[in-house]
Amino acid sequence: MCEIAENLKQIKEKIHFYENKYARILGSTQLIAVTKNRSPEEIILAFEAGQKDFAENYLQEFLAKRDSLLKLNANWHYIGRIQSNKTREIAENFLWAHSVDREKIAQRLNEQRPSNLPKLNVCIEVNISQDPQKSGVGEREVLELAKYISGCENLRFRGLMTILHESQDFSEQLHSFKKMAILLKDLKRQGFPLDTLSMGMSGDFEAAIAAGATQVRIGQAIFGARK
Ligand SMILES: *Cc1c(COP(=O)(O)O)cnc(C)c1O
């Protein structure tokens, strides 16, 4: 078995192990393979090993690889910072946008989503650890953006996404991820029909699963360390 296939198998086993350990429903955490800086060949190997959901951070990089990947029937997630001049191509090429952090971006994605495609699945990115280096809205801004996105007819508001600071230890990770779970619960209580907590990367997905992540976004643990 190639290394990527072997890594994928191990990650899936770990996800199941953590689902068990933290009393989560088995199979309730979806694995998204993050392919920034990875070649089409590496992505194809992962696809052939059964991986269907992939995520990219940089639109230019995705577009450069796209032709080699068209033959794969993969689901593409956009997880990078969204600049307003990139919204059209995101709306045209992706099934999900995880990193919506302002009204203007939601408005443009809504207007530019092609009518022959299903609604674009959208998450609000939350800067839960209030890290000045990270994008995302503050906790208090979530509700207003949630209301706006819910009114966009070509968007399907699915939930919340976050990226943690790398240096946090397990208990800090857990604390931040639990705050995300509470935010999602509050929104659901207010009537938003949400089902997604996109959180957890190679270095912190155990804590994310413990706190209720429904999607983990993993790159290095599948494809090897980024150069
Ligand atoms: C790079 C990245 C990931 C994956 O990080 P790894 O450390 O490679 O697992 C997940 N989410 C976002 C938003 C990223 O930029």
Ligand as a Chemical Component Dictionary entry (heavy atoms), coordinates in Angstrom:
data_LIG
# 
_chem_comp.id                   LIG 
_chem_comp.type                 NON-POLYMER 
_chem_comp.pdbx_formal_charge   0 
_chem_comp.three_letter_code    LIG 
# 
loop_
_chem_comp_atom.comp_id 
_chem_comp_atom.atom_id 
_chem_comp_atom.alt_atom_id 
_chem_comp_atom.type_symbol 
_chem_comp_atom.charge 
_chem_comp_atom.model_Cartn_x 
_chem_comp_atom.model_Cartn_y 
_chem_comp_atom.model_Cartn_z 
_chem_comp_atom.pdbx_ordinal 
LIG C1 C1 C 0 -3.599 23.750 6.288 1  
LIG C2 C2 C 0 -4.941 23.751 6.881 2  
LIG C3 C3 C 0 -5.486 22.602 7.478 3  
LIG C4 C4 C 0 -4.722 21.303 7.627 4  
LIG O1 O1 O 0 -3.614 21.474 8.449 5  
LIG P1 P1 P 0 -2.614 20.233 8.676 6  
LIG O2 O2 O 0 -1.718 20.676 9.751 7  
LIG O3 O3 O 0 -1.917 20.033 7.368 8  
LIG O4 O4 O 0 -3.451 19.050 9.026 9  
LIG C5 C5 C 0 -6.787 22.661 7.956 10 
LIG N1 N1 N 0 -7.515 23.805 7.875 11 
LIG C6 C6 C 0 -7.029 24.915 7.316 12 
LIG C7 C7 C 0 -7.892 26.119 7.251 13 
LIG C8 C8 C 0 -5.734 24.927 6.813 14 
LIG O5 O5 O 0 -5.245 26.051 6.279 15 
# 
loop_
_chem_comp_bond.comp_id 
_chem_comp_bond.atom_id_1 
_chem_comp_bond.atom_id_2 
_chem_comp_bond.value_order 
_chem_comp_bond.pdbx_ordinal 
LIG C1 C2 SING 1  
LIG C2 C3 SING 2  
LIG C2 C8 DOUB 3  
LIG C3 C4 SING 4  
LIG C3 C5 DOUB 5  
LIG C4 O1 SING 6  
LIG O1 P1 SING 7  
LIG P1 O2 DOUB 8  
LIG P1 O3 SING 9  
LIG P1 O4 SING 10 
LIG C5 N1 SING 11 
LIG N1 C6 DOUB 12 
LIG C6 C7 SING 13 
LIG C6 C8 SING 14 
LIG C8 O5 SING 15 
# 
